[in-house]
Amino acid sequence: MSRKICISAVDQERLLKLIKEEREFGSIKNQDYLRDLERELNRAEVLEPSQIPSDIITMNSKICLKDLETGEETIYSLVYPEDADLLEDKISILAPVGTAMLGYQVGDIIDWQVPDGVIQFKVEKIIYQPEAAGDYEL
């Protein structure tokens, strides 16, 4: 993971709290994902919510991703674990692809490690971003 992400101070605070809680009370199987997420947060450029560019994936963003192998486009929302629902395409930040997409911009390529290899998605557009909409405290 060599990319540098941009996140809001609100997201960073909530995510660091989530990591702490998950380490204390969560499943041991999430520990690798927690470590990856914490590493990303510690390397991130942290901005006030009003300073976040509108083309960056933040928490509670709704984005259109294009599978570069199939060309299929899917709309996902990046959410906190309690809001995750695969039937509604709401992906938890603690899922590998959730951690991978945080902080990416429109036009970026996301590599998602799956058992059979790597799937690549292109960030086509951001349909909704809380910071751009002025919803700073979701």
N, CA and C of each residue as an Amber inpcrd file, in Angstrom:
protein
   414
   0.8440000  -1.1890000   0.0000000   0.0000000   0.0000000   0.0000000
   0.8810000   1.2410000   0.0000000   1.0490000   1.8380000  -1.1400000
   1.9260000   2.9900000  -1.2170000   1.1690000   4.2750000  -1.5090000
  -0.1250000   4.1910000  -1.6580000  -0.8920000   5.3910000  -1.9640000
  -1.0910000   6.2390000  -0.7180000  -1.2820000   7.5160000  -0.9410000
  -1.5820000   8.4170000   0.1650000  -3.0220000   8.8700000  -0.0160000
  -3.8110000   8.7050000   1.0340000  -5.2140000   9.0620000   0.9370000
  -5.4730000  10.3960000   1.6190000  -6.6100000  10.9420000   1.3110000
  -7.0680000  12.1930000   1.8980000  -8.3790000  11.8910000   2.6090000
  -8.4620000  12.2060000   3.8910000  -9.6830000  11.9570000   4.6620000
 -10.0110000  13.1690000   5.5250000 -11.2490000  13.1900000   5.9830000
 -11.6620000  14.2820000   6.8540000 -11.2560000  13.9710000   8.2960000
 -11.0690000  15.0030000   9.0690000 -10.7300000  14.8370000  10.4860000
 -11.8330000  14.0790000  11.2150000 -13.0900000  14.3070000  10.8170000
 -14.2270000  13.6150000  11.4330000 -14.1430000  12.1170000  11.1440000
 -13.8830000  11.7520000   9.8730000 -13.7520000  10.3350000   9.5200000
 -12.5770000   9.7070000  10.2480000 -11.4450000  10.3980000  10.2970000
 -10.2790000   9.8320000  10.9630000 -10.5770000   9.5460000  12.4380000
 -11.1960000  10.4980000  13.1050000 -11.5170000  10.3250000  14.5220000
 -12.4550000   9.1300000  14.7300000 -13.5180000   9.0690000  13.9410000
 -14.4790000   7.9640000  14.0830000 -13.8560000   6.6160000  13.7390000
 -13.0130000   6.5820000  12.7250000 -12.4080000   5.3180000  12.3160000
 -11.3630000   4.8410000  13.3200000 -10.5870000   5.7470000  13.8850000
  -9.6260000   5.3450000  14.9180000 -10.3520000   4.8130000  16.1500000
 -11.4860000   5.4200000  16.4860000 -12.3000000   4.9200000  17.5930000
 -12.8480000   3.5310000  17.2640000 -13.3130000   3.3450000  16.0300000
 -13.8240000   2.0460000  15.5840000 -12.7290000   0.9820000  15.6900000
 -11.5340000   1.3060000  15.2500000 -10.4160000   0.3580000  15.3200000
 -10.1590000  -0.0480000  16.7650000 -10.1330000   0.9240000  17.6460000
  -9.8960000   0.6350000  19.0720000 -10.9830000  -0.2860000  19.6200000
 -12.2410000   0.0190000  19.3210000 -13.3530000  -0.8040000  19.8050000
 -13.3080000  -2.2160000  19.2230000 -12.9990000  -2.3220000  17.9460000
 -12.9260000  -3.6380000  17.3040000 -11.8000000  -4.4800000  17.8950000
 -10.6890000  -3.8200000  18.2180000  -9.5760000  -4.5630000  18.8140000
  -9.9520000  -5.0950000  20.1950000 -10.7450000  -4.3190000  20.9150000
 -11.1300000  -4.7240000  22.2760000 -12.2680000  -5.7350000  22.2720000
 -13.2570000  -5.5340000  21.4040000 -14.4840000  -6.3200000  21.4880000
 -14.8230000  -7.0980000  20.2290000 -14.0920000  -6.8760000  19.1500000
 -14.4510000  -7.4710000  17.8710000 -13.8340000  -8.8300000  17.6350000
 -14.0520000  -9.3080000  16.4460000 -13.5750000 -10.6210000  16.0220000
 -12.0860000 -10.5890000  15.7180000 -11.4090000 -11.6420000  16.0710000
  -9.9840000 -11.7540000  15.7860000  -9.7170000 -11.7900000  14.2810000
 -10.7010000 -12.2360000  13.4930000 -10.5010000 -12.3360000  12.0390000
 -10.3470000 -10.9740000  11.3720000 -10.7790000  -9.9130000  12.0200000
 -10.6710000  -8.5710000  11.4370000  -9.3320000  -7.8970000  11.7050000
  -8.4430000  -8.5300000  12.4390000  -7.2260000  -7.8580000  12.8820000
  -6.3430000  -7.3870000  11.7240000  -6.2200000  -8.1950000  10.6620000
  -5.4120000  -7.7690000   9.5140000  -6.0220000  -6.5370000   8.8540000
  -7.3480000  -6.5330000   8.7250000  -8.0230000  -5.3890000   8.1040000
  -7.8890000  -4.1470000   8.9770000  -7.9700000  -4.3270000  10.2750000
  -7.8150000  -3.2030000  11.1910000  -6.4140000  -2.6110000  11.0750000
  -5.4220000  -3.4690000  10.9810000  -4.0390000  -3.0020000  10.8530000
  -3.8650000  -2.2320000   9.5430000  -4.4350000  -2.7600000   8.4450000
  -4.3440000  -2.0650000   7.1600000  -5.0380000  -0.7090000   7.2110000
  -6.2230000  -0.6790000   7.7970000  -6.9650000   0.5720000   7.9020000
  -6.2070000   1.5730000   8.7660000  -5.6780000   1.1240000   9.8850000
  -4.9290000   2.0260000  10.7630000  -3.6960000   2.5820000  10.0540000
  -3.0270000   1.7560000   9.2900000  -1.8530000   2.2050000   8.5320000
  -2.2580000   3.2970000   7.5400000  -3.3710000   3.0850000   6.8530000
  -3.8580000   4.0840000   5.9000000  -4.2010000   5.3970000   6.6060000
  -4.8700000   5.3000000   7.7460000  -5.2620000   6.4990000   8.4850000
  -4.0530000   7.2780000   8.9820000  -3.0350000   6.5700000   9.4060000
  -1.8400000   7.2390000   9.9230000  -1.0280000   7.9170000   8.8300000
  -1.1730000   7.4520000   7.5970000  -0.4400000   8.0490000   6.4750000
  -1.2600000   9.1040000   5.7400000  -2.5280000   9.1970000   6.0670000
  -3.4550000  10.0530000   5.3170000  -3.1950000  11.5390000   5.5350000
  -3.5610000  12.2950000   4.5200000  -3.6330000  13.7460000   4.6580000
  -4.9960000  14.0340000   5.2780000  -5.0030000  14.6500000   6.4400000
  -6.2450000  14.8920000   7.1770000  -6.6510000  16.3550000   6.9860000
  -7.8790000  16.5390000   6.5020000  -8.4140000  17.8770000   6.2460000
  -9.7140000  18.0730000   7.0100000 -10.0680000  19.3020000   7.2050000
 -11.3890000  19.6000000   7.7550000 -12.4280000  19.1890000   6.7030000
 -13.6040000  18.7490000   7.1330000 -14.6070000  18.2810000   6.1540000
 -14.8950000  19.2720000   5.0280000 -14.9210000  20.5400000   5.3400000
 -15.2230000  21.5360000   4.3100000 -14.1030000  21.6850000   3.2780000
 -12.9280000  21.1230000   3.5740000 -11.7810000  21.2190000   2.6610000
 -11.5950000  19.9770000   1.7900000 -12.3990000  18.9490000   2.0140000
 -12.2570000  17.7010000   1.2600000 -12.7040000  17.9240000  -0.1840000
 -11.8440000  17.6140000  -1.1590000 -12.2740000  17.7270000  -2.5590000
 -13.4750000  16.8240000  -2.8340000 -14.3640000  17.2640000  -3.6940000
 -15.6200000  16.5430000  -3.9400000 -15.4480000  15.2640000  -4.7430000
 -14.2450000  14.9980000  -5.2630000 -14.0260000  13.7960000  -6.0660000
 -13.2940000  12.6920000  -5.3040000 -13.3140000  12.7500000  -3.9680000
 -12.6400000  11.7620000  -3.1230000 -13.6820000  10.9220000  -2.3890000
 -13.4190000   9.6180000  -2.3000000 -14.3050000   8.7110000  -1.5770000
 -14.0670000   8.8810000  -0.0800000 -15.1130000   9.2820000   0.6260000
 -15.0730000   9.4230000   2.0730000 -16.1210000   8.4800000   2.6660000
 -16.1680000   8.4160000   3.9750000 -17.1770000   7.5860000   4.6140000
 -18.5690000   8.0760000   4.2260000 -19.4520000   7.1370000   3.9690000
 -20.8400000   7.3660000   3.5730000 -20.9860000   7.9360000   2.1660000
 -19.9010000   7.8610000   1.3850000 -19.9920000   8.2550000  -0.0210000
 -20.6850000   7.1490000  -0.8110000 -21.3670000   7.5560000  -1.8600000
 -21.9630000   6.6130000  -2.8180000 -21.1990000   6.7970000  -4.1200000
 -20.6220000   5.6920000  -4.6120000 -19.7570000   5.7900000  -5.7710000
 -20.1160000   4.7690000  -6.8360000 -19.7680000   5.0920000  -8.0580000
 -19.9230000   4.1790000  -9.1800000 -18.5370000   3.6360000  -9.5190000
 -18.3970000   2.2940000  -9.4140000 -17.1440000   1.6240000  -9.7470000
 -17.3430000   0.7790000 -10.9900000 -16.3400000   0.7650000 -11.8450000
 -16.3850000  -0.0260000 -13.0690000 -15.3730000  -1.1610000 -12.9640000
 -15.8450000  -2.3970000 -13.1110000 -14.9740000  -3.5680000 -13.1410000
 -14.2090000  -3.5130000 -14.4590000 -12.8820000  -3.4060000 -14.3910000
 -12.0970000  -3.2380000 -15.6060000 -12.0310000  -4.5020000 -16.4600000
 -12.3150000  -5.6540000 -15.8870000 -12.3120000  -6.8930000 -16.6670000
 -13.6190000  -7.0730000 -17.4230000 -14.7440000  -6.8240000 -16.7470000
 -16.0560000  -7.0730000 -17.3550000 -16.7030000  -5.8240000 -17.9470000
 -16.2530000  -4.6540000 -17.4970000 -16.8720000  -3.4070000 -17.9390000
 -18.1440000  -3.0620000 -17.1820000 -18.5480000  -3.9430000 -16.2720000
 -19.7800000  -3.7250000 -15.5090000 -19.5890000  -2.6040000 -14.4880000
 -20.5910000  -1.7420000 -14.3930000 -20.5760000  -0.6620000 -13.4030000
 -21.5450000  -0.9950000 -12.2790000 -21.1010000  -0.7330000 -11.0530000
 -21.9220000  -0.9820000  -9.8730000 -21.8140000   0.2130000  -8.9550000
 -22.9240000   0.5270000  -8.2990000 -22.9450000   1.6280000  -7.3420000
 -22.8430000   1.0430000  -5.9420000 -21.8830000   1.5620000  -5.1790000
 -21.6570000   1.1220000  -3.8070000 -21.6740000   2.3320000  -2.8850000
 -21.9670000   2.0560000  -1.6090000 -21.7950000   3.0660000  -0.5600000
 -20.7660000   2.5280000   0.4140000 -19.8440000   3.3790000   0.8580000
 -18.8370000   3.0120000   1.8460000 -19.3610000   3.4280000   3.2120000
 -19.5940000   2.4450000   4.0850000 -20.2740000   2.7200000   5.3500000
 -19.5320000   2.1310000   6.5450000 -19.9690000   2.5380000   7.7200000
 -19.4760000   1.9530000   8.9610000 -20.0860000   0.5550000   9.1060000
 -19.4220000  -0.3390000   9.8510000 -19.8780000  -1.7340000   9.9310000
 -21.3500000  -1.9130000  10.2930000 -21.8600000  -1.0950000  11.1840000
 -23.2560000  -1.2620000  11.6120000 -24.2550000  -0.9360000  10.5020000
 -23.8150000  -0.2360000   9.4580000 -24.6920000   0.1170000   8.3490000
 -24.4950000  -0.7610000   7.1210000 -23.5400000  -1.6930000   7.1830000
 -23.2230000  -2.5370000   6.0290000 -24.4080000  -3.4370000   5.6740000
 -24.6560000  -3.5800000   4.3760000 -25.7260000  -4.4300000   3.8790000
 -25.4130000  -4.7490000   2.4160000 -24.9100000  -5.9520000   2.1780000
 -24.5160000  -6.3200000   0.8130000 -25.6800000  -6.3150000  -0.1550000
 -26.8950000  -6.5990000   0.3280000 -28.0590000  -6.5710000  -0.5550000
 -28.3550000  -5.1680000  -1.0630000 -27.9240000  -4.1660000  -0.3000000
 -28.1000000  -2.7690000  -0.6990000 -26.8000000  -2.1600000  -1.2090000
 -25.7870000  -3.0030000  -1.4510000 -24.4690000  -2.5670000  -1.9210000
 -23.8230000  -1.5460000  -0.9910000 -24.0250000  -1.7340000   0.3070000
 -23.3850000  -0.9080000   1.3230000 -22.2250000  -1.7020000   1.9010000
 -21.0180000  -1.2660000   1.5900000 -19.8120000  -1.9980000   1.9470000
 -19.1880000  -1.4130000   3.2070000 -18.8650000  -2.2810000   4.1580000
 -18.2270000  -1.8630000   5.4020000 -16.7990000  -1.4110000   5.1560000
 -16.3950000  -0.4050000   5.8650000 -15.0110000   0.0570000   5.8350000
 -14.0650000  -1.0520000   6.2820000 -14.5680000  -2.0200000   7.0690000
 -13.7250000  -3.1170000   7.5350000 -13.6100000  -4.2590000   6.5360000
 -14.3960000  -4.2220000   5.4550000 -14.2380000  -5.2040000   4.3790000
 -12.9930000  -4.8060000   3.5810000 -12.2740000  -5.7760000   3.0460000
 -11.0460000  -5.4360000   2.3050000 -11.2580000  -4.3970000   1.2080000
 -12.3290000  -4.5120000   0.4320000 -12.5580000  -3.5260000  -0.6240000
 -12.9570000  -2.1810000  -0.0330000 -13.6130000  -2.1830000   1.1280000
 -13.9610000  -0.9290000   1.7930000 -12.7170000  -0.1720000   2.2230000
 -11.8070000  -0.8760000   2.8730000 -10.5390000  -0.2570000   3.2780000
  -9.7820000   0.2160000   2.0440000  -9.8250000  -0.5880000   0.9710000
  -9.0880000  -0.2470000  -0.2430000  -9.6160000   1.0140000  -0.9190000
 -10.9380000   1.2610000  -0.8580000 -11.4860000   2.3830000  -1.6240000
 -11.4280000   3.7280000  -0.8870000 -11.2840000   3.7150000   0.4220000
 -11.2600000   4.9650000   1.1890000 -10.1720000   5.9010000   0.6780000
 -10.5470000   7.1070000   0.3540000  -9.5910000   8.1250000  -0.0410000
  -9.2510000   8.1610000  -1.5170000  -9.7560000   7.2030000  -2.2910000
  -9.4810000   7.2300000  -3.7220000 -10.2770000   8.3360000  -4.3970000
  -9.7890000   8.7710000  -5.5730000 -10.4280000   9.8370000  -6.3320000
 -11.0430000   9.2820000  -7.6190000 -11.9360000  10.0640000  -8.1910000
 -12.4980000   9.7340000  -9.4980000 -11.3360000   9.5460000 -10.4760000
 -11.3900000   8.4440000 -11.2280000 -10.3440000   8.1290000 -12.1910000
  -9.3060000   7.1460000 -11.6680000  -9.2210000   6.9770000 -10.3490000
  -8.2580000   6.0460000  -9.7560000  -8.6790000   4.6020000 -10.0000000
  -7.6960000   3.7110000  -9.9510000  -7.9180000   2.2790000 -10.0750000
  -7.7320000   1.6480000  -8.6950000  -8.7290000   0.8780000  -8.2620000
  -8.6850000   0.1810000  -6.9710000  -8.3610000  -1.2820000  -7.2320000
  -7.3330000  -1.7840000  -6.5730000  -7.0020000  -3.2060000  -6.6340000
  -7.6410000  -3.8950000  -5.4410000  -8.4860000  -4.8780000  -5.7240000
  -9.1790000  -5.6140000  -4.6650000  -8.6920000  -7.0530000  -4.6980000
  -7.9820000  -7.4510000  -3.6370000  -7.4620000  -8.8060000  -3.5320000
  -8.5970000  -9.7580000  -3.1900000  -8.7990000 -10.7710000  -4.0430000
  -9.7960000 -11.8140000  -3.8190000  -9.0660000 -13.1610000  -3.8670000
  -9.7120000 -14.2450000  -3.4270000  -9.0190000 -15.5390000  -3.4160000
  -8.4080000 -15.9400000  -4.7620000  -9.0500000 -15.5720000  -5.8680000
  -8.5500000 -15.9610000  -7.1950000  -7.5580000 -14.9810000  -7.7920000
  -7.2070000 -13.9250000  -7.0740000  -6.2730000 -12.9380000  -7.6100000
  -6.6870000 -11.5300000  -7.2490000  -6.5580000 -10.6230000  -8.2140000
  -6.8710000  -9.2130000  -7.9880000  -7.9070000  -8.7540000  -8.9970000
  -8.9500000  -8.1040000  -8.4960000  -9.9480000  -7.4740000  -9.3560000
  -9.6560000  -5.9780000  -9.3480000  -9.7140000  -5.3720000 -10.5070000
  -9.4720000  -3.9330000 -10.5910000 -10.7620000  -3.1970000 -10.9220000
 -10.9980000  -2.1460000 -10.1490000 -12.1400000  -1.2700000 -10.3630000
 -11.6340000   0.1350000 -10.6360000 -12.3070000   0.8250000 -11.5180000
 -12.0200000   2.2360000 -11.7500000 -13.1200000   3.0420000 -11.0880000
 -12.7360000   4.0870000 -10.3680000 -13.7150000   4.9830000  -9.7600000
 -14.2530000   5.8610000 -10.8800000 -15.4830000   5.5810000 -11.3010000
 -16.0970000   6.3070000 -12.4170000 -16.6340000   7.6720000 -11.9800000
 -17.3790000   7.6730000 -10.8660000 -17.9200000   8.9470000 -10.3790000
 -18.3640000   8.8110000  -8.9340000 -18.4530000   9.9410000  -8.3040000
 -18.9840000   9.9950000  -6.9450000 -20.3760000  10.5860000  -7.0580000
 -21.3530000   9.7760000  -6.6890000 -22.7470000  10.1760000  -6.7970000
 -23.1450000  11.0530000  -5.6160000 -22.6300000  10.6890000  -4.4440000
 -22.9100000  11.4600000  -3.2270000 -21.6840000  11.3940000  -2.3320000
 -21.2780000  12.5440000  -1.8490000 -20.2100000  12.6400000  -0.8660000
 -20.7160000  13.5630000   0.2440000 -20.7570000  13.0920000   1.4920000
 -21.3010000  13.9170000   2.5710000 -20.6690000  15.2980000   2.6820000
 -19.3540000  15.3580000   2.5460000 -18.6680000  16.6450000   2.7010000
 -19.0850000  17.6280000   1.6120000 -19.2040000  17.1500000   0.3830000
 -19.6320000  18.0220000  -0.7120000 -21.0580000  18.5050000  -0.5270000
 -21.8810000  17.6670000   0.1310000 -23.2790000  18.0190000   0.3790000
 -23.4610000  18.8450000   1.6580000 -22.3570000  19.0630000   2.3790000
 -22.4430000  19.8210000   3.6350000 -22.9050000  19.0000000   4.8210000
 -22.9280000  17.6620000   4.6620000 -23.3360000  16.7540000   5.7450000
 -22.0710000  16.2890000   6.4740000 -21.5490000  17.1210000   7.3410000
 -20.2430000  16.8700000   7.9400000 -20.2510000  15.8820000   9.0970000
 -21.3660000  15.5960000   9.6790000 -21.3800000  14.7930000  10.9080000
 -22.1260000  13.4670000  10.7700000 -22.1920000  12.8830000   9.5660000
 -22.9080000  11.6140000   9.3800000 -22.2680000  10.4990000  10.1590000
